[in-house]
Amino acid sequence: MDLRPVEKAYTDQAVSAGSVIKNVLGVLKLDRRRAETEVVKVWNQTIDPAVTEHAQPSGIRKGTLFVSVDSSVWLDEIVRYRRHEILKRMQLAMSRDMIQKISFRIG
């Protein structure tokens, strides 16, 4: 019995483990989750502790870092006086492509 045609059929259908893992990671969006985790870590290390007590990153989407602030007083303080400094620090720590702008909101 010649099994070569059957073996060839299985070989043609074989998919590399690397491509399967890449597809699974893409579906699970682990790269995005890892980036969000890294943003929180960098935020807590590079931003003034007085600010981090009242404002924490809540997500990143299409180059915009979303930050939740616990009160309107701190929102006003950050937006008026610290927005540009925070953006520059985060861009230096992460990358300019990853964080292009920051959106602050109460929440």
Secondary structure, 3 states (H helix, E strand, C coil): CCCHHHHHHHHHHCCCHHHHHHHHHHHHCHHHHHHHHHHHHHHHHHCCHHHHCCEEEEEEECCEEEEEECCHHHHHHHHHHHHHHHHHHHHHHCCCCCCCEEEEEEC
